Amino acid sequence: MNLVRSELLKIRTTNTWWVFGLISLPLWALTALINWLQTDALASGNFGDVPADQADQVTAAQSVDSLAANIYTNGQFFGLLIVMLLGIIVVTSEFFHQTVTTTFLTVPHRTAVMTAKLVAAAVLAMLFWLVTTGLNLVLGVLVLNSVDLGSQLGNGAVWTATALNALAYLLWSVLGVGIGVLIRSQIGATVTGILLYLGGSIGAAIAISILAARWGEWINNLQVLVPSLASSLMVSGTQIPGNPPRWTGAAVLIGYAVVTGVIGTLTMRRRDIS
Amino acid sequence: MSDGQRSPTTGSGQIVVSGLTKQYKNVRAVDNLSFTVEPGRVTGFLGPNGAGKTTTLRMLLNLVTPTGGTATIGGQRYADLTDPLRHVGAVLEASSAHKGRTGINHLRVICAAAGLPKSRADEALALVGLTPAAKRKFKGYSLGMKQRLGIAAAMLGDPRVLILDEPANGLDPEGIRWMRGFLKGLAHEGRTVLVSSHLLSEMQLLADDVVIIAAGKLVRQGPVEQVLGSMAQGGGRVRVRTPQADELVAALRAQSATVETGEHGVLLVTGADAPAIGKAALAAGVELHELTPERPDLERVFLELTAGKAGIR
């Protein structure tokens, strides 16, 4: 507990948290705008001809559950990126500023230190989720009322999506810590993390669609192995036809978080600090 | 804490290094090294750059895993100490704080992790005279202030063992003087103080004991005087100045002392100490203008001991 307090104090006593908070706000506003336009378009059904083979997906996306879940988890795309970067910084700043020596002198039990870092990163992630969700509750009510769908706050799908959104924030922060341990360089880890999150999903989506064209449709299901796609699957408000079940996304993401967390901790236990 | 009224803590503050070895891929940085460090004394840990001093200290502090051997503080490995900061304070590198964090917050973070009260941060800062800079960010600190902050961090738990790696690095003469007084004071209170350095002249003023290593191996260990005394070369020589050189030389040679003539007519006498020379001069009725026993200095001893074992391997 002392250790977690110390880790949180480390973050509080630098400008990291408010810089990240400041970055998050405009990004949240940007996605809010996009989601509002999208909700408006989907709800009015006013977006021209839909190819027959995509009709099912569009219908699913048009469902009230999906629209509501989407708007109440607004900001997720960048939010997850931000908490992952925070997780990375929780570890790499120790190496960047050479404070890791002091940290391990203070507490030689490195597993305890790493656990505290994971918990601290998770606490931060939850704070970001909490603030974002608070903003989303205001935004969602406004947007959904504007398209005459009502607030949907009594809808179970909304709260499932919100909870899964929390899980996503949690898991990405843990992933960040794992990446930070494996790549000690602050810049290296940050770039890798961003590539994994952004480039990874786009690149993998392209690669998989090419492979699918060659080897058959089933390969599309492998998309779920890409972390960012797994998390977006996990929090998609409803089951979209043609997608793997949502729980696989959660399973894959938990798997990644556990693996990076454990490997990170074990690596740190053995490493010479010089 | 520096009032000298420190109650003896359980267990001694003795540091015991035994058969310590660290093998990196191609280099044996520390090679079967054994020595002990006693409480109540300042022990200088000396060696040329690259001799393995830092690696040894880091193994002692559980930061680097030894390939073989053990290192204990008060009979326990560092990793096994409960509340390590209450037993051992270490200053390893001056630049180890987050650049954007204030000095006081740096210490508070450590207090939080160690379960020490927040007030210790203020006390430790006052102890090293950094209170005026408490709320300044670390990046604005001078090298000397950084070094002081490192010492403040080491003193947070009021430890009985202090370990410092090259603390004089980058300090100005005033800072070095402060450091010397501070460390001597701590040893005087009964604490164990282990200080690594390659600055020998500084060690001669500071250390009671020395441990000298080169190429990862122990070269010599013991009280400074003893290590100096063991080096007969240069030891026991006395500089003498007199207007009646011939008479004095004759008198001294009669006592089977050896006399050489140095520059400007200085006589360099070996085989007789200063009192003996003074007595001989008085007996012979010779006037003396200078009578100075030459102290063998640590630097020369060190260079002789570590000759050919320089750090480049």
Interface residues (C-beta under 8 A of the other chain):
Chain A: N2 L3 R5 S6 L9 K10 T13 T14 N15 S93 H97 Q98 T99 T101 T102 T103 F104 L105 T106 V107 P108 H109 R270 D272 I273 S274
Chain B: T54 T55 R58 L61 N62 L63 V64 T65 Y78 A79 L81 P84 L85 A90 L92 E93 S95 S96 A97 H98 K99 G100 R101 T102 N105 H106 R108 V109 I110 A112 A113 A114 G115 A153
